[in-house]
Amino acid sequence: MKVLLTGGRGFLGRQILNLLKDKGYDVIAPTSQEFNLLTMQGAENYLNKGIDCIIHSAAYYGGIGINQVEPATIFYRNSLMAVNIFEFAKNAKVKKILPIGSACAYPGYLTGDLKEEDFWAGPLHDSVEAYGFSKKLQQVAQRAYYKQYKIASNHLILTNLYGPYDTFTEYRSHVVSALIKKFVDAKLENKPEIVLWGDGTPIREFLYVGDAAEAIVKAIELPHDIEPINIGTGIGTTIKELAEIIKEHTAFSGKITWDTTKPNGAERKVLDITKMKEKLNWTPKVSLKEGLKYTIEWYQANKTEADKRS
């Protein structure tokens, strides 16, 4: 089977790429210079490659900070890339497409674990509305392109990812990479205190990026079904608990202070993974403590290069 992978040099994409190769797939993973998803420059070079499946992992993303500063850019880029890759799939006569979704696309004020049947049950949280809706748009595209062109697909909703090759710069980092950088820097600079956003009470779920890639590759063989499938651990962790684990792994001995003038985001975001276990017959392998240890060790060993990635 021949697979076209977008975002193959990115944080998640490089993990998917390596796994696809390990499993014997014939993979095409063009760079953004070779195939620009915003302008579609270079797309014509891939129309007649006999592509069977597209995995769309390319995205412009970040944490609460960038979602507050660049909501229009986030919405525009991600929506345009999604629409363009579906149109490309139609033109290239691709049989299946796997667009990567996000838990940010869930309604922002639900209580309890997030279940797939609640995907359209209300408005998104305003802190991630632009990114979340650009991901929600993908399911509309799936319905439309299956109805008109019979392009099969599945809709995978990923929880918060972390791991090697993530973005660690403050502006674009998610919570795990942001905290790792803060603690590592504080340790190196012998700071007596570290200041973190919010009050530490929000509950989040964290999935190691290698596990996420494994779930995505397994989904290639699923039958067509665009109803969402949550991909996560089903385990909630407060930001305070996360900070304490990272503090321990980095051997930071100073004080943690919480800046409550900064936003918390949604109070709780944990996925119900019942359907995932049933459909994929799969659960993540890497525990949070193990994954954080791997990620911190990778960041410490590659800090100079990692800090340059924007």
Buried (B, 14 or more C-beta within 10 A) or exposed (E): BEBBBBBBBBBBBBBBBBBBEEEEBEBBBBEBEEBBBEEBEBBEEBEEEEBBBBBBBBBBBBBBBBBBEBBEEBBBBBBBBBBBBBBBBBBBEBBBBBBBBBBBBBBBEBEEBBBBEBBEEEEBBBBBBBBBBBBBBBBEBBEEBBEEBEBBBBBBBBBBBBBBBBBBBBEBBBBBBBBBBBBBBBBEEEBEEBEBBBBBEBBBBBBBBBBBBBBBBBBBEBEEEBEBBBBBBBBBBBBBBBBEBBBEBBEBEBEBEBEEEBBBBBEBBBBBBEBBEEBBEBEBEBEBEEBBBBBBEBBBEBBEEBBEBE
